[in-house]
Amino acid sequence: MSLEFSDWFVKYAPKQLSDIFGQNIIVNYFKIKQKNRQFDKSTLFTGNFGNSKTSLAKIIAKSIACKNVNENGEPCDECPTCLSVINETYDRDVIYLNGEQMSAQEVDDILDRTSVVPAIRDAARVFICDEMGAPPEGYRTAGRVNPEGIAVLYLSSDSDTVLSEVRASTFDFVTVGEFSSKKEISVANLSAISLTSPFRFADIEIYAANRNIFNEISEEISKPLRRNDSHLEYLPTQYIVEFIKSRGFDGVEFASTLNDGGYNIAIFDETLFECIDVDTVEISKIQYEITTQ
């Protein structure tokens, strides 16, 4: 009798970090975390299907929640917590959430229940959030071009701009995806407003009167949100982008103020693009430029 895929996965999936091949950088990184018992509060695994994302998450979850780890910090794979993860039954120490199979309401219900119930074995509680794509409605925060509750796909022109925009720190691991459009799209280039020829306008005087306003729009939409700024700062640019969207454009392009020469594109419909490649990099050094106020 042939095994169902879920049964096959439970039986043959990696149980320890040493069982995972082809992910040496990540595996070695977490072996150090295991041995020192120093885990990050949250970790994001991204990549194509079959890259051991879920297996890694389950192993790390066991390492954190297991009370019988060995001298290297490896889980015992015998205690009730470990067995609940291996058999995918889970318990109150390790909570499993699936973005594809669960609605936002189901996720809320699980979080509400677990927030008032202590862990079974006085261990750290771990949440495995699997197949988490774009945030569901109700969890979409406001951005420079999108109001709260409306999702857009933010892309950058190159890897350096990506790392600058996410404000990666030294020793961070950052996963950078390469995206390709599925069809020809129309994008409003706000970073080129200052280069627009006045001869494209029927009335040059109207263009001259609004030129400064156009430039201010370009600057405002490129301005990064600082730590203590309110999301209300983005209301003007959100309003302008909503107007652009209503005119039939698929997205907007704007300059990156965090990486000279780079630019960003916000796509209104994420299904217009597909991820064709993924690469994980480690930040080894950051150089700061200081401006005296």
Secondary structure as UniProt FT lines:
FT   HELIX           5..12
FT   HELIX           17..19
FT   HELIX           24..36
FT   TURN            49..50
FT   HELIX           53..65
FT   TURN            71..72
FT   HELIX           80..86
FT   TURN            87..88
FT   STRAND          94..98
FT   TURN            99..101
FT   HELIX           104..115
FT   TURN            120..121
FT   STRAND          126..130
FT   TURN            137..138
FT   TURN            148..149
FT   STRAND          153..156
FT   HELIX           159..165
FT   TURN            166..167
FT   TURN            170..171
FT   STRAND          173..181
FT   STRAND          187..189
FT   HELIX           190..195
FT   HELIX           198..200
FT   HELIX           204..222
FT   TURN            227..228
FT   HELIX           231..234
FT   HELIX           235..246
FT   TURN            247..248
FT   STRAND          251..255
FT   TURN            260..261
FT   STRAND          263..267
FT   HELIX           270..272
FT   STRAND          273..282
//
